[in-house]
Amino acid sequence: MQTNALAVVLFMAGRLGAQELSNHDLGRKALETAVTYTKSADSDVRTMAAEVLGQTGNKSAAGLLKKLLADPDKHTRIAAAESLWKLGDTGGFQAIYAIINDVPAQGPVGNTALVELKIISQNKIREHAIEAYARIKGEKASELLFKLKNDTYGSIRDVAARELSGLGYSDEMAQFLDALESDDEAIRYASVKVFAKICNSDAVEPLGALLMKEMSSRVRIAALDALKCMSARKNALPQLLKLADDANPSIQFKAVGVLSAIRDKKAFEKLAGIYGATTDLNLKVATLKGLMSGGRAPDKDLLDLAFASANPDVKTEALKVLENMAEAEVKPYLRDALSDSSVNVRLAAAQQILKRFAKQQAQSSGAK
C-alpha cells in the first residue's frame, strides 16, 4: 500500500505541476501523437495510428492516410483505407480490392514449411481486407463474399461464410451454431471466435448454454468476448452473474466486462458487491465502468490510483471509464495519458480525445 500511495502522490504532483492545456492544444497534441506514430518502425503501431486518424472527423487527415496506402505493411494499408472511408473518402477501396484479389499461387502438393507459412500469412492479410470490406460495404458486400466462398483456400472460404453470417445469412450462421456442439474443443473454440467477430445476437442463447457446460477456459473466455459485443447480451444474464464469481480471474474479469455493458438491477448489484470486495485494481476499474452506467459517481481516488499504476492494461481500462465522464473531469487524465510510457496507452488517449472533438464539432454543426 505504501508503494501505491507513493505512486499516487507522485502522479498527483506531476498533474499539478503540468501546464494546463486548452481544448485546442489538447486536440492538437492528440493529433500530433497519432501522426507521429504513423512513422513508427513497428508496423503494428503504424496500423493503430492509422485507425486513430479515422476517428478524428477531420478530413485534413486524409492526405496522410492516402500516403499510408503505399505502406510496406498491408495491414497498415487496410487500416488506412478504412479510416479514409470513415472520413468520407473512398480513395482506399482499390487498395482493399487488390489485397483481397492477391491470391497466393498454389504450388505442388509437397510445399516446404516456409512456403506454407507464407501462404498462411498472405491469407491472413486477405482475411483482414475482407473484414474491412464487409464493414465498409455492409449488405452490399454480399456479392463478393459469395464469390469468395469458392476461393482456392479453405480459410478464405470460412472467412467469407463468417462475414455472411454477420450480415444475417442463416445458412452460413447455422454451420457455426452447429459447431458449438462439437466434441472437439478446437472446433468449439474456432466457432466461438467467429461469433466474437460478427457479433450476431442470434448466438446469445447458444453461447449462454455453452458457458454453463464448457470446461475449457479458453473457450469460455472467447464466449464472453463474443457476448460483450452483442446487443442482446442481457439474455445471458443468469450465466454472467454466475461467472462473475468464477475462481478463474480471467473469466471473472471478462464476465464483469459483459455485465458492465448491461443495464439491469441484478447486474448492478453484482458489480457493486465485487467493487466493494475486490483488491484487484484492474477488476475494480472495470467494475466502476458498469456502476457508473447505472448512475454511480466516478471514484476519483480509484482513477488516480489506476493512472499512477505501472500496468498499461490498468490504464487502458481506466481510459474506458473516462468515456462516460464530463470533459472537465477527464481532461487532466487524458493529457497525462498522452505522455505515458506505453504506446498503447498514448494512442488510446489520443483516440478518445479526437473522438470527443469530432462529436463536439458534429453537435456544433447540428446546432447551426
N, C-alpha and C positions, 0 to 999 in steps of 0.2 A: 504493500500500500504506500510505503514511503516513496518508492520509485515512481509510482503512478502520480502521487501528489507533487513530486518534484517536476515531473514531465508537464503537468498541467500548469504549474507556476511559470515554468519557462515558456510554455506555449502562450499563456496569457500576457506575459511580459513582451513577447515578440509581437503580439497583436496590438498592444497599447503603444509600442514603440514604432510601429509601421506607419508610414504616411497614408492618410486616408485618400482613397481613390474616388473620383467622381464616377457616376454610372458610365459616362462616355469612356473614361480612362480604363475602367474595368473591362468593358466590352472590347476595347482596342487591345488590351493585354491578352484577353482570351483568344481573340482572332490571331494575334501575333504568335501565341503559343501553338495553335493549330498549324499555322503556316510554317513555322519553324520546323515542326516535326514531319512535314511533307518532304523534307530534305534529309531525314534520318537515314543512316546506313542500314537500319533494321527495316526490312520490308513490312513486317507486321505493324510497326509503329507508323510507317507511311500510310498503310491501309486504314488504321484507326484515325489518323489525322484527316484523311480524305472523307471518312464517314462523318467526322465532326463538322467539316466545312459544309456538308449538306444540310446541317441543322441551322445554319446562320440566317437563312431567309434573305441573305444579302447576295444579289445576283452578281456583284462585283467579284465574288469568289469563283465565278465560272471560268475566268481566264486561267487561273492556277489549276483548276480541276481539269481543264482541257489539256494542259501540259502533262498532267498525270496519266492521261490516256495513252501516253507513249512510255510509261514507266516500264523498267525491265521486268518488274514483277506483275504477273497477270492478275493476281488477287487485288493489287492496288488499282489496276486499270478498271476492274469491275466496280470497286468501291467508288472510284471517281465518276464512272458513268452513271451509277445510281444516284450519287449526290447531285450531279448535274440535273438529272431528271427531277429531283426534289426542288431544285431551284428553277424549274420550268424550262430547262434546256434539253432537247432530245439529241444533242450532238454526240452523246456517248453510246447510242444504240448500236452503231456499227461495230464498236469495239466488243460489245457483248455478243453480237451475232458471230463475229469472227472467232471468238473463243469457243462458243458452242459448236461451231462447224469445223473446228480444228480436231478432227477425229484421228486418234493415233493409228498408224498403219499396223495392220495385223501381220506379224511375222510368222515364221514357221512354228509348228507345234512345240518344238523344244526351245522356246525362248530362254535366254540366260536370265538369271535372277535380276541382273541390273536392268535388262530390257523390260522385264515385268514391272519392276519398281517405277520405271519411267512412265509406263503406260498407266499405272495406278495413279501416279502423281498428276499426269495430264488430265485424266478423267475426273480427279478431284477438283481441278480448276474448272473443268466444264460443268461440274455439279454446281459450283459456286455461281457460275454465269447463268445457269438455268434457274436457280433460285432467285437471282436478281431479276431476270426476265419475267418470271411469274409474278413477283411483287409489283413490277412496273406495269405490266400489261393486264393483270387481273384475269378476268374471264376471257379476254382476247388472246391470252397465252395458250388457250386450249388447243388450237390448231397445230402449233409447233410441238406442243407436249405429246399429242397423239402420234405425230410423226416420229418423235424421239422414242416412243415405245417400240419402234422397230430398229433402234440403234444397234450397231455392231456389238456393243458391250453391255453386258447384263447390269452393271452398276448404273449405267445411264438410263437403261430401261426402267430400273427401280426408282430412280430419281424422278423420271417423268410421271410414273404412276403415283408417286408420293405427292407431287405438286398438283396432279389432277384430283387427288383425294382432298387436298386443301381447298380446291375450288368447288368441292361438293359432289364429285362424280362417284356415285355409290358403288359401282363395280370395283373400282380401284380401292375404295375405302374398305370394302368387305374383306379383301385379302389381308390387309394389315390388322383388322379386328380379329380375324381368324388366327393370325399368328400369335396373338396374345395368349391363346390357349395351348400353344405348342409345349411339348415336354422338353424341348431343347432351350436351355437358358439363353444361349446366344441369339436364337431366333426371337424369343420374347424381348430381349434387350434391344435388338435391332428394330423391332416393331414399335416399342415404346419411344425410341429415339425419333422415329418417324413422326409420331404424334407431337413430340416436343418441337418439331419443325413446322408442322402445318397448323397446329392449334385448333383443330376442328372439334367443337364441343360435343359432337356425336359420340366421341370416345370417352366422355367423362365417366359414365356409369361403368363401362367395362374396365377402365383404369382403376376406379374405386374398388371394384370387385377383385381385381388383380392384387391390389395393395394389401388386402386382408389375408391373402393366402401365399403371397410371394415370399420366398426365403432368401433370395439373392439381394444383397444390399444395393448393388449397382443398378439392378432393375427397378427397385423401389425408389431410389434417388432419381433415376431418369423419369419415372412415372410422375413424381412430384414436380419435376421441372415441366413436364407436359401439362399437368393440371394448372399450374400457375398462369400459363398463357391462354387458358380457355375461359371464355366469358361465363360459361355455365358451371364453373368450378364449385360453386356453393352446393351443388347436388352431391358432392363427395364430402360434405362437411363431417358426417359421423366418422369416416375413416381418418380425416385430417385431425380431428380432435384427439383421436387415439394416438396417432403417430407423433403428435406434438409432445408426447411424454415418452417417446421411444428412447431406449437406452443407448442407441447409436447416435452420437452427437450430430453427425452429418445429416441423418434422416430427420432428427428433431429440428435442425436449423432449416432444412428445406420445407418441412411441414409448416413451421412458423411463417416462412416466407409466403406460402399459399394462403394461410389464414389471415395474414396481414392485408391481403387483397380482397377479403370478403367482409362485407358489412353485415354483421349478424351479432345478436346479443351473446349467443353461446361462444362464438369466435372471440368476441371482445373479452368476455370473462376468462377464457382460457389464456389469452395473451396477457391479461392483467396478472393472472396467477404466476405465469412464467416470468414476467417482468420483475415481480417482487421477490422471486425466489432465486433466480439465476445469478451467478457471478461471472458468467461468460460474457465478456464485453461485446463481442460480435452478435451474439444471440440477443442480448439486451437491446442493442441498437435496432436490430431487425424487428424486435417486438414493439419498440417505440413507434416505428412507422405505422404499424397496424393500429395501435392505440390512438395515434393522432388522427387517423382517418375516422375514428369513432368519436372524436371531439376532445381528446385529451390534449392539454397544452404541451408544447415541446419541453423537454428536460434539458435546459442549457448546460447544467453541470455534466450530464452524461455526454453531450455533444463536445464539450470542451475536452473531456477525458478521451473521447474517440479520436478527435483530431490531433490530440497530443500523443496518440499511440504511434509506435514504430511499425505497426502492422498495416500495410496498404489495403488489405481486404477490409479491415475495420473502417478505414477512412472512406473507402468506396461505398460501403454500406451506409455510412453516415451521410454521404452526399445524396443518397436516395431519400433520406429523411428530409433533407433541405428542400426537396422538390415541393413539399406541401407547406412550406413556411413563407412568410412575407419577405419581400426584398430587403427591407431594413435589417431584419434579423439574420439573414443568411449571408449578407454581403461580406462581413469580416472572415467568415469561414471560407467562402469561395475565393476571396482574394488570397488567403494563405495557401489554399489548396493548389492554386496556380503555380506556386513556388515549391511544391512538395518534392521530395527526393524521388518519388515514384512517377514514372512517365504515365502509367495508367491513371493515377490519381489526378495528375495535371490535366490530362486530356478529358477525363470525366468532368472535372470542374469547368474546363473551357466549354464543353458541350452544353452543360446546364446553363451557363451564363449566356451563351449565344442563343439557346432556345428561349430563354426568358426575354432577351432583347427582341427576338423575332416575334414573340407573342405580343409584347408591348407595342411593337410597330404595327402589327396587324390590327390590334384594338384601336390604336390611334387613327389608322386609316379608315377603319369602320365608323369611328365617331364623326369623321369628316364627311 
